[in-house]
Amino acid sequence: MKVGILSDTHNDSNTLQAILKHMREEKLTTIFHCGDVTSPDMIKYFNGFTVHLGFGNGDYLTGALKEALILLGTDSTAKRLNTLSFSSKQILIAHGNYPREFHELATSGRFEYIFTGHSHEREHSLAENTRIINPGAASRTGQPSYSYAIFNFQNNNLDYYQIH
């Protein structure tokens, strides 16, 4: 099963719509969003997707974000530390803005995969037996390009994409 991974969309609706267009073309139905959606108004663009969101430091209106996800009519979830079993794997989606806590979770052995954001930098690393994946920022002020990723759980293939 393939999932779309993005983070740090920061209310950039134009870039988000371009990313979601590609994800629809790839026939994805699930997205892991690693935080900083920022505004509940952005959730409407995720129509047709199941979204698992880990709240970021820019996601002040967490209750409104959860309500907007419910209105999508899917099995979407949203928590600061969003844990789930997906494709028979233990997953954590966390923004990553609490470094000490993040390190403890990454080395705890509880998760096979951690999807994260916050740094605005792509990352694909291993901590103990946990794969850590950061898609980079889907929107960042002053930068010429944005990135996101698609991950295939069947073959562990990770592809990064850029939008200029």
Disulfide bonds with the S-S distance in Angstrom:
none
